[in-house]
């Protein structure tokens, strides 16, 4: 197991572990997040280690709040760190854009963990453009070792420019492992002090106009820092040039031979003079980067402005794709331009065909019961299922098919109100407990305010499950020497004026069906709270009872109601019979609850 507080040595670290070690070496005082893959492990580690390192850490209600609390710390002379997955930066962009005008008096990094190929996301947006939109310096590591070292370097840039720095990673950096040399641990300051500066920190229009000019001057300073930065360097030699950054550099370095590489780590503002000098005299230049032609377009501009007639190849010329993350095979697109000999020799074609394994709700997941109850209650009624981001997104699959519309965190709840006003259909919004606190409360208030007749089903599994079981306001906080009481969702919902509120145990599918029928009949906003702990969380805490379900074959009539309604992976059809896989079953009893002949029993 990694010891991220060790004083010295080498360790094999996950990219996210290396980033945490970098924070400790930089002496960071304050960190905040809303969890999201591929950055989740950073928060999980800080939950355990931040106090020992002298750092304050919190799971904030959402990314916007996380940005704001870290901005306050960085404006009080402390080093702060806020991190999130790429789509989380959309939520945090509102304060970030103005924070650039104010700048910081300590140092601040904003980590965006981008997800090319959308491994665990609803899109694969390229957040490098936020650095240009917000006028913020940006750095991009290529490996875990570089990620650790670049944290400290990025704080140097932030402190020297007095601006927050965007620290952009991608999934293959966050989740790769590499050997990391440990440096000296830093010493956090502890408490800061905010010194009033109304013009700088109160961005009313008159002040914002002043700060806009100030920001442009600061970015000129950042431009010079980029030109001089050791994060931007030339590797190798040859008359063919490659300009690259991030994880793409590792593919180029390993599989492309006989070229000169300009490796960019400080990628906004770009070192324009260094790029121009690198391109001059080359036979041609290839820009290798994932997703959008962020670097390529700027290289083309720099060449045009400096009257450099060297051909530039990349995405714009069709040699490299726009979509999805890169892999060694992607580089075949430039095979006509460079030597890829090692790639061809080291990557023999494989004949092994792996079986597909689509994601599914776990055995005993309480969401299964609530979905089954909803489908039973809805029957043939014309409804729109508005789902959200989390485990329950998997309700899109058969037999539940309870996801007709998904856009973003809390988006299903907000859209439900729109469907209520725009159609004669009944919208049912599924939302998790953590997502409810993140973005669902305003949507519910909006439905009440505008008399949108929606049904909101809050799937309260007592944790933030999809991203690794982090706490949320509904669970309370119990780490870092801070202990808070859980916020009661039912009291909150009743407190804002919802009249129809039912809390149900989704393992009791019959009771949950009755509650859903009542919600469908209610003339107004209705909320059902499906409250049952995630079995994986219980298993992790060693709180899961030893129970199993068994099918009494003498009673079973092979109606397959259990398979059709619950579709639990522990239920197996063998021939005409239904059996239970005891290695998966947790004895939740949902299948027993829906069996019309009581043929399934829960055994302790």
C-alpha positions in Angstrom: 0.0 0.0 0.0 1.3 3.5 -0.9 2.6 5.7 2.0 1.9 9.2 0.7 3.2 10.8 3.9 6.6 9.0 3.7 9.6 11.3 4.0 11.6 9.9 1.1 12.1 7.1 -1.3 10.5 5.8 -4.5 6.9 4.5 -4.8 4.8 3.0 -7.6 1.8 5.4 -7.5 -1.5 5.8 -9.3 -1.6 9.2 -11.0 -4.2 10.4 -8.5 -2.0 9.2 -5.6 1.0 11.1 -7.1 -1.1 14.3 -7.3 -2.0 13.9 -3.6 1.7 13.5 -2.8 2.4 16.6 -4.8 -0.1 18.5 -2.7 1.7 17.4 0.5 5.1 18.4 -0.9 3.7 21.8 -2.0 2.4 22.4 1.6 -1.2 23.0 0.4 -3.5 24.3 3.2 -7.0 23.8 1.8 -8.7 21.4 -0.6 -12.3 20.9 -1.7 -14.2 18.8 -4.3 -17.4 17.2 -5.4 -16.4 13.7 -6.3 -16.3 12.6 -9.9 -14.4 10.0 -11.9 -11.5 10.1 -12.9 -10.5 12.3 -10.0 -12.4 10.5 -7.2 -9.4 8.8 -5.6 -7.9 12.2 -4.8 -10.8 12.9 -2.5 -10.8 9.4 -1.0 -7.2 9.8 -0.1 -7.5 13.3 1.3 -10.4 12.2 3.4 -8.0 9.8 5.2 -4.7 11.7 5.1 -5.4 15.5 4.9 -5.5 16.0 8.7 -2.2 14.2 9.2 -0.7 16.5 6.6 -2.0 19.6 8.2 -4.5 20.3 5.4 -8.2 21.1 5.6 -10.3 19.1 3.2 -14.0 18.9 2.4 -16.5 17.2 0.1 -18.6 20.2 -0.9 -22.2 20.2 -1.9 -21.4 20.7 -5.6 -18.5 21.9 -7.7 -19.6 25.5 -7.7 -19.5 25.6 -3.9 -16.1 23.7 -3.9 -14.7 26.4 -6.2 -16.0 29.2 -3.9 -14.7 27.8 -0.6 -11.2 27.2 -2.2 -11.3 30.7 -3.8 -11.9 32.2 -0.3 -8.9 30.3 1.1 -6.6 31.3 -1.8 -7.8 34.9 -1.3 -6.7 34.7 2.4 -3.1 34.0 1.5 -3.3 30.2 1.6 -2.5 27.6 -1.0 -5.8 25.9 -2.1 -6.7 23.1 -4.4 -10.1 22.4 -5.9 -10.7 19.4 -8.1 -13.4 17.8 -10.1 -14.2 15.8 -13.3 -14.4 17.7 -16.6 -18.2 18.2 -16.6 -17.9 19.4 -13.0 -16.1 22.5 -14.2 -19.2 23.5 -16.1 -20.9 23.8 -12.7 -18.0 25.7 -11.2 -17.4 27.9 -14.2 -19.5 30.8 -12.9 -17.3 31.7 -10.0 -14.1 30.7 -11.8 -14.6 33.2 -14.6 -14.8 36.1 -12.2 -12.2 34.7 -9.8 -9.7 35.2 -12.7 -10.5 38.9 -12.5 -9.8 39.0 -8.7 -6.9 36.6 -8.8 -5.6 35.1 -5.6 -3.1 36.2 -2.8 -2.0 32.7 -2.0 -1.8 30.0 -4.7 -4.6 28.0 -6.3 -4.9 25.0 -8.6 -8.1 24.0 -10.3 -7.8 20.4 -11.4 -10.1 19.3 -14.2 -9.9 15.5 -14.8 -11.0 15.2 -18.5 -12.4 11.9 -19.8 -11.6 11.3 -23.4 -13.7 8.4 -24.8 -16.3 9.2 -22.1 -15.4 6.1 -20.0 -17.5 7.3 -17.1 -19.1 10.5 -18.4 -21.9 11.8 -20.5 -19.5 13.6 -22.9 -15.8 14.0 -23.6 -15.6 17.8 -23.7 -12.1 19.3 -23.9 -11.6 21.6 -20.9 -8.4 23.1 -22.3 -10.6 25.8 -23.8 -11.6 27.0 -20.4 -8.1 28.3 -19.9 -8.5 30.5 -23.0 -12.1 31.5 -22.1 -11.2 32.4 -18.5 -7.7 33.7 -19.2 -6.0 31.3 -16.9 -2.6 29.7 -17.0 -2.8 25.9 -17.6 -0.4 23.0 -17.1 -0.8 19.4 -18.3 1.2 16.4 -16.9 1.9 13.3 -19.0 2.8 10.7 -16.3 2.2 10.1 -12.6 5.7 11.2 -11.8 5.3 14.4 -13.8 1.9 15.0 -12.2 3.5 15.0 -8.7 6.3 17.3 -9.7 4.0 19.6 -11.7 1.8 20.3 -8.7 4.6 22.2 -7.0 5.6 23.9 -10.3 2.0 25.0 -10.9 1.8 26.6 -7.5 5.0 28.5 -8.4 3.2 29.8 -11.5 0.1 30.7 -9.5 2.0 32.5 -6.8 4.1 34.4 -9.3 1.2 35.4 -11.5 -1.3 35.8 -8.6 -3.8 33.8 -10.8 -5.5 30.4 -10.3 -3.9 27.8 -12.5 -5.9 25.1 -14.4 -4.3 21.7 -13.8 -5.6 19.5 -16.6 -5.3 15.8 -16.4 -7.0 13.0 -18.4 -8.2 9.5 -17.4 -4.9 7.8 -18.6 -2.9 10.1 -16.4 -5.2 9.8 -13.3 -5.4 6.1 -13.5 -2.0 5.1 -14.8 0.8 3.9 -12.4 4.4 4.9 -12.5 7.5 5.1 -10.3 7.6 8.4 -8.4 10.5 9.9 -6.6 9.3 11.4 -3.3 10.5 14.9 -2.5 10.5 16.8 0.8 7.2 17.3 2.5 6.0 20.9 2.7 4.6 22.7 5.7 1.1 24.2 5.4 0.5 27.7 6.9 -2.7 26.7 8.7 -4.9 29.8 9.0 -4.8 32.7 6.6 -6.0 36.3 6.7 -8.2 38.1 4.2 -7.1 41.7 3.6 -9.9 43.9 2.2 -9.4 45.2 -1.3 -12.8 46.3 -2.6 -11.7 47.1 -6.2 -10.0 43.8 -6.6 -12.5 41.4 -4.9 -15.8 43.2 -5.4 -16.4 42.9 -9.2 -19.2 45.3 -9.7 -19.1 46.6 -13.3 -16.8 49.6 -12.5 -14.3 47.4 -10.8 -14.6 44.5 -13.3 -13.5 46.8 -16.1 -10.4 47.7 -14.1 -9.7 44.1 -13.2 -10.2 43.0 -16.8 -7.2 45.2 -17.9 -5.3 43.9 -14.9 -6.0 40.3 -15.9 -4.7 40.9 -19.4 -1.5 42.3 -18.0 -1.1 39.3 -15.7 -1.5 37.0 -18.7 1.3 38.8 -20.5 3.4 38.0 -17.4 2.2 34.4 -17.7 3.2 34.3 -21.3 6.8 35.1 -20.3 6.7 32.5 -17.6 5.6 30.0 -20.3 8.5 30.9 -22.6 11.0 30.4 -19.7 9.3 27.4 -18.1 11.2 24.1 -17.9 7.8 22.4 -18.3 8.2 23.2 -22.1 11.2 21.5 -23.6 12.6 19.8 -26.7 13.3 16.1 -26.6 15.3 14.3 -29.4 16.4 15.6 -32.7 15.6 15.4 -36.4 14.2 17.4 -39.3 10.6 16.1 -38.6 9.1 17.9 -35.6 6.3 16.7 -33.3 4.5 19.1 -30.9 2.5 17.3 -28.2 1.3 17.5 -24.6 -0.3 15.4 -21.9 -0.6 11.7 -22.3 -0.2 11.9 -26.1 3.5 12.6 -25.4 3.9 9.1 -23.9 2.6 7.5 -27.1 4.9 9.6 -29.3 7.9 9.0 -27.0 7.4 5.2 -27.0 6.4 4.5 -30.6 7.8 7.3 -32.9 11.5 7.3 -33.7 13.9 9.7 -35.3 12.0 12.9 -34.6 12.4 16.1 -32.6 9.7 16.5 -30.0 8.5 19.8 -28.4 6.9 18.6 -25.2 4.5 21.2 -23.8 3.6 21.1 -20.1 2.7 24.8 -19.7 0.0 24.9 -22.4 -1.8 28.2 -21.8 -0.5 30.7 -22.6 1.7 28.8 -25.1 5.4 29.6 -25.5 4.9 31.2 -28.9 8.5 32.2 -29.5 9.7 28.7 -28.5 7.2 27.1 -30.9 8.2 29.4 -33.7 11.9 28.6 -33.3 11.1 24.9 -33.0 9.1 24.9 -36.3 11.7 26.9 -38.3 13.8 24.7 -40.6 11.7 21.5 -40.1 10.6 19.5 -43.0 7.2 19.4 -41.5 5.5 19.3 -38.1 2.9 17.0 -36.7 0.7 18.0 -33.7 -0.3 15.0 -31.6 -3.1 15.7 -29.1 -6.3 14.1 -27.9 -9.8 15.6 -28.6 -9.9 19.1 -30.2 -7.1 20.7 -32.2 -6.4 23.1 -29.3 -2.6 23.1 -29.9 -2.8 22.6 -33.7 -4.8 25.7 -34.4 -2.5 27.8 -32.3 0.6 26.3 -34.0 -1.0 27.2 -37.4 -1.6 30.8 -36.2 1.9 31.1 -34.9 3.3 29.9 -38.2 1.1 32.3 -40.1 2.0 35.3 -37.9 5.7 34.5 -38.3 5.6 33.8 -42.0 6.8 30.2 -41.5 5.9 28.0 -44.5 6.4 24.6 -42.8 3.5 22.2 -43.3 1.6 21.3 -40.2 -0.2 17.9 -40.0 -2.7 16.6 -37.4 -6.4 16.7 -37.0 -7.1 19.4 -39.6 -5.4 17.4 -42.3 -7.2 14.2 -41.4 -4.2 12.3 -40.1 -5.4 12.1 -36.6 -9.0 11.7 -35.3 -11.0 14.2 -33.2 -13.0 11.6 -31.3 -11.9 9.3 -28.4 -8.7 9.0 -26.5 -5.5 8.0 -28.3 -3.7 4.6 -28.2 -0.6 3.3 -30.0 -2.8 2.2 -32.9 -4.0 5.8 -33.4 -0.6 6.8 -34.5 -1.0 4.7 -37.6 -2.6 7.8 -39.0 0.8 9.4 -39.3 2.6 6.3 -40.5 3.3 7.9 -43.9 5.0 10.8 -42.1 7.2 9.2 -39.4 8.9 5.9 -38.5 6.5 3.7 -36.4 8.7 0.6 -36.7 8.7 -0.3 -33.0 4.9 -0.1 -32.9 4.5 -2.6 -35.7 7.0 -5.0 -34.1 5.7 -4.9 -30.6 2.0 -5.0 -31.2 1.1 -8.3 -32.8 -2.6 -8.8 -33.6 -4.5 -10.8 -31.0 -7.1 -13.4 -31.9 -8.6 -13.5 -28.4 -12.2 -12.2 -28.3 -13.3 -11.1 -24.9 -17.0 -11.4 -23.9 -18.9 -8.1 -23.6 -19.8 -7.1 -20.1 -22.3 -4.3 -20.0 -22.6 -2.3 -16.8 -25.5 -3.3 -14.6 -27.0 -2.6 -11.2 -25.4 -4.8 -8.5 -27.1 -7.8 -7.0 -29.3 -6.5 -4.2 -29.2 -2.9 -5.4 -32.2 -1.1 -3.9 -32.8 0.8 -7.0 -34.0 -2.4 -8.7 -37.0 -2.5 -6.3 -37.9 1.1 -6.8 -37.8 0.7 -10.6 -39.9 -2.4 -10.4 -42.4 -0.6 -8.2 -42.5 2.3 -10.6 -43.1 0.2 -13.7 -45.8 -1.7 -11.9 -47.6 1.4 -10.7 -47.3 3.2 -14.1 -48.7 0.4 -16.1 -49.9 1.8 -19.4 -49.9 5.5 -18.4 -48.0 8.0 -20.6 -45.0 9.0 -18.6 -41.5 10.4 -19.2 -38.7 9.0 -17.2 -36.2 11.8 -16.4 -33.1 10.2 -15.0 -29.8 11.6 -13.8 -26.1 11.0 -13.3 -25.2 8.1 -11.0 -25.7 4.3 -10.5 -29.4 4.7 -11.3 -28.5 5.8 -14.8 -28.3 2.1 -15.4 -32.1 2.0 -15.2 -31.9 2.8 -18.9 -31.4 -1.0 -19.6 -34.1 -3.7 -19.9 -36.2 -4.7 -18.2 -36.6 -1.3 -16.4 -36.1 1.2 -19.2 -36.7 4.0 -16.8 -34.5 6.6 -18.5 -35.9 8.7 -21.4 -34.0 11.9 -20.8 -30.5 12.5 -19.2 -28.3 15.5 -19.6 -26.4 16.5 -16.4 -26.3 16.4 -12.6 -29.8 17.5 -11.5 -30.8 18.0 -15.1 -33.5 15.3 -15.0 -35.3 17.0 -12.1 -35.2 20.4 -13.9 -36.3 18.9 -17.2 -39.2 17.2 -15.5 -40.7 20.6 -14.8 -40.3 21.5 -18.5 -42.0 18.4 -19.6 -44.8 19.0 -17.1 -45.4 22.5 -18.6 -44.8 21.5 -22.3 -46.7 18.2 -22.5 -49.7 16.3 -21.1 -47.4 13.5 -20.1 -46.4 12.7 -16.5 -42.7 13.3 -15.8 -41.0 11.1 -13.2 -37.6 12.3 -12.1 -35.2 9.8 -10.6 -32.3 11.4 -8.6 -29.8 10.2 -6.1 -29.4 11.5 -2.6 -26.0 13.1 -3.3 -27.2 14.5 -6.6 -30.3 15.9 -4.9 -28.2 18.0 -2.6 -25.9 18.9 -5.5 -28.5 20.2 -8.0 -31.9 18.7 -7.2 -33.1 21.1 -4.5 -33.3 24.1 -6.8 -35.2 22.0 -9.4 -37.7 20.9 -6.8 -38.2 24.5 -5.5 -38.7 25.5 -9.2 -41.4 22.9 -9.6 -43.2 24.2 -6.5 -42.8 27.8 -7.5 -44.1 27.2 -11.1 -46.7 24.6 -10.2 -45.0 21.9 -12.3 -46.8 18.6 -11.5 -43.8 16.3 -11.3 -43.0 13.2 -9.4 -39.5 13.2 -7.9 -38.1 9.9 -6.7 -35.0 10.4 -4.5 -33.0 7.2 -4.5 -31.3 7.6 -1.1 -28.8 4.8 -0.8 -27.0 6.6 2.0 -23.8 7.4 0.1 -22.3 8.8 -3.1 -22.1 5.4 -4.6 -21.0 5.6 -8.3 -17.8 7.6 -7.5 -16.6 5.4 -4.7 -18.8 5.9 -1.6 -18.0 9.4 -0.5 -20.1 11.1 2.2 -22.7 13.7 1.3 -24.9 16.1 3.4 -27.5 13.3 3.8 -24.9 11.0 5.5 -23.1 13.7 7.6 -19.4 14.1 8.0 -17.1 12.0 10.2 -13.5 12.7 9.2 -10.8 15.3 9.7 -11.9 15.9 13.3 -15.2 17.3 12.1 -18.5 15.5 12.9 -21.8 16.8 11.6 -25.4 15.4 11.7 -27.0 14.1 8.5 -29.5 16.4 6.8 -32.9 14.8 6.8 -34.2 14.7 3.2 -37.8 14.2 4.2 -37.8 17.2 6.6 -36.1 19.3 4.0 -38.7 18.3 1.3 -41.6 18.9 3.6 -40.0 22.1 4.8 -40.1 23.7 1.4 -43.8 22.9 1.0 -44.2 19.5 -0.8 -47.5 18.1 0.4 -47.2 14.5 -0.9 -44.0 12.9 0.6 -43.6 9.2 1.1 -40.5 7.4 2.4 -40.3 3.8 1.4 -38.1 0.8 1.7 -37.5 -0.3 -2.0 -36.9 -3.9 -0.9 -40.6 -3.9 -0.1 -41.7 -3.6 -3.7 -45.4 -3.9 -2.9 -45.3 -0.9 -0.4 -43.2 1.1 -2.9 -45.8 0.4 -5.6 -48.6 1.6 -3.4 -46.6 4.9 -2.7 -46.0 5.4 -6.4 -49.7 4.9 -7.3 -50.5 7.6 -4.7 -48.0 9.9 -6.3 -49.4 9.4 -9.8 -52.9 10.3 -8.5 -51.7 13.4 -6.6 -52.5 16.7 -8.2 -49.3 18.5 -7.6 -45.6 18.0 -6.8 -45.0 14.5 -5.3 -41.8 13.2 -3.7 -41.0 9.6 -2.9 -37.8 8.9 -0.9 -36.5 5.4 -1.6 -34.3 4.9 1.4 -32.1 1.9 1.7 -28.3 1.6 2.1 -26.1 0.6 -0.8 -25.1 -3.1 -0.2 -21.5 -2.4 -1.4 -21.2 0.3 1.3 -22.6 -2.1 3.9 -20.2 -4.8 2.7 -17.3 -2.4 3.0 -18.2 -1.5 6.5 -18.8 -5.2 7.4 -22.4 -4.5 8.2 -24.1 -6.7 5.7 -26.1 -9.5 7.2 -25.4 -13.1 6.1 -28.6 -13.9 4.2 -29.4 -15.7 1.0 -32.6 -16.4 -1.1 -33.6 -19.8 -2.1 -36.3 -21.0 -4.6 -38.7 -23.7 -3.5 -39.0 -25.5 -6.8 -42.2 -27.3 -5.7 -44.0 -23.9 -5.5 -42.3 -22.2 -8.5 -44.7 -22.1 -11.5 -42.0 -20.7 -13.9 -43.9 -17.4 -14.4 -40.6 -15.6 -14.3 -42.1 -12.6 -12.5 -38.9 -12.3 -10.4 -36.7 -12.2 -13.6 -39.0 -9.7 -15.4 -39.5 -7.3 -12.5 -36.2 -7.4 -10.5 -33.7 -8.8 -13.1 -31.2 -9.4 -10.3 -27.9 -11.0 -11.6 -28.1 -13.5 -8.8 -31.3 -15.0 -10.4 -30.4 -17.6 -13.0 -32.6 -19.4 -15.4 -31.5 -23.0 -15.8 -33.6 -24.8 -18.3 -37.2 -23.9 -17.3 -36.3 -23.4 -13.6 -35.2 -20.3 -11.8 -32.3 -20.7 -9.3 -30.3 -18.4 -7.1 -26.5 -17.9 -7.5 -25.5 -18.0 -3.8 -22.1 -16.3 -4.6 -23.9 -13.1 -5.7 -27.2 -13.1 -3.6 -27.2 -10.9 -0.5 -30.7 -12.0 0.6 -32.4 -8.6 0.2 -35.7 -10.3 -0.5 -36.9 -8.2 -3.4 -37.4 -11.2 -5.6 -39.3 -12.9 -2.8 -41.5 -9.8 -2.4 -42.7 -10.0 -6.0 -43.1 -13.7 -6.3 -46.9 -14.4 -6.7 -46.6 -17.9 -5.3 -44.2 -17.2 -2.4 -41.8 -19.6 -3.9 -38.7 -17.6 -2.9 -37.6 -17.6 0.7 -35.0 -15.5 2.5 -32.7 -17.8 4.6 -30.4 -16.6 7.4 
